[in-house]
Amino acid sequence: MDVEEMVAIFLHIISHDVKNRIMRCQFARSGETVSRQFNVVLNAILCLHELLLKKPEPVLSDSTDSRWKWFKNCLGALDGTYIKVNVLASDRPRYRTRKNEIAINVLGVV
């Protein structure tokens, strides 16, 4: 298997939350091969994390940005993140997103 196919499998699994059995059909590979190659790419990314990933910097206490003034000394905030939830059938319309999923919008602060 070439590197392009390995990365394609990895990105497809990460971006679309696809299971191994779906990927083995799409790429005509065994489930063991898909799993092994996914882990190879994941380990390569973890080894290169210092080059690939940006290190968070805390919000300064003298920050003048009105969006961040409430988050002094925080490393960052992630707004607009949807997390899938299980709710009662009667409450589902309240939790339905524009993509017709049942989820809740969260604000996470680190």
C-alpha positions in Angstrom: 0.0 0.0 0.0 1.4 3.4 -0.9 1.6 6.4 1.4 -1.2 8.3 -0.4 -3.6 5.5 0.2 -2.6 5.2 3.8 -3.2 8.9 4.4 -6.4 8.8 2.5 -7.7 6.0 4.7 -6.6 7.9 7.8 -8.2 11.2 6.8 -11.4 9.6 5.7 -11.8 7.8 9.0 -10.9 10.9 11.1 -13.1 13.3 9.1 -16.2 11.1 8.6 -16.1 8.9 11.7 -16.3 5.8 9.5 -15.9 2.3 10.9 -13.3 -0.2 9.9 -15.7 -2.5 8.1 -16.9 0.4 5.9 -13.4 1.3 5.0 -12.4 -2.2 4.0 -15.2 -2.2 1.5 -14.4 1.2 0.1 -10.7 0.6 -0.3 -10.9 -3.2 -1.0 -8.5 -4.1 1.8 -8.8 -6.4 4.8 -10.0 -5.0 8.1 -6.6 -5.9 9.6 -4.8 -3.9 6.8 -7.0 -0.9 7.3 -6.4 -0.9 11.1 -2.6 -1.5 10.8 -2.2 1.3 8.2 -4.4 3.7 10.2 -2.1 3.1 13.2 1.0 3.6 11.1 -0.2 7.1 10.0 -1.4 7.9 13.5 2.0 7.0 15.0 3.8 9.1 12.4 1.6 12.1 13.2 2.2 11.7 17.0 6.0 11.5 16.3 5.8 14.8 14.4 3.3 16.5 16.7 5.7 19.3 17.6 6.1 20.3 14.0 2.5 19.7 12.9 0.5 21.0 15.9 0.4 24.6 17.2 1.1 25.0 20.9 -1.6 26.9 22.7 -0.7 30.3 24.3 -2.8 31.5 27.3 -5.0 34.6 26.9 -3.1 37.5 28.5 -4.7 39.1 31.5 -4.3 42.5 29.8 -6.1 41.3 26.6 -8.2 44.1 25.0 -10.1 41.7 22.7 -13.7 41.8 23.8 -14.2 38.1 22.8 -11.5 36.9 25.1 -11.8 39.3 28.1 -13.8 36.6 30.0 -11.2 33.9 29.5 -8.1 35.4 31.1 -5.2 32.9 31.6 -7.1 30.3 29.6 -5.3 28.4 26.8 -8.3 28.7 24.5 -11.9 28.1 23.9 -13.7 26.0 21.3 -17.1 27.4 20.4 -19.7 25.8 18.2 -18.7 22.2 18.8 -21.5 19.8 18.5 -21.6 16.7 20.6 -24.1 13.9 19.7 -26.5 13.2 22.6 -29.2 10.7 23.5 -32.4 12.4 24.6 -36.1 11.5 25.0 -38.1 11.3 21.8 -40.2 14.3 23.0 -37.1 16.5 23.4 -35.5 15.6 20.0 -36.8 18.6 18.1 -35.0 20.9 20.5 -31.6 19.2 19.9 -31.9 18.7 16.2 -29.1 20.4 14.2 -29.2 21.9 10.7 -27.7 18.6 9.5 -30.6 16.7 11.1 -28.5 15.1 13.9 -29.4 15.1 17.6 -26.6 17.1 19.2 -25.9 19.9 21.7 -23.7 22.9 21.0 -21.0 23.4 23.7 -18.4 25.9 24.7 -15.3 24.3 25.9 -12.6 26.2 27.8 -9.1 25.0 28.7 
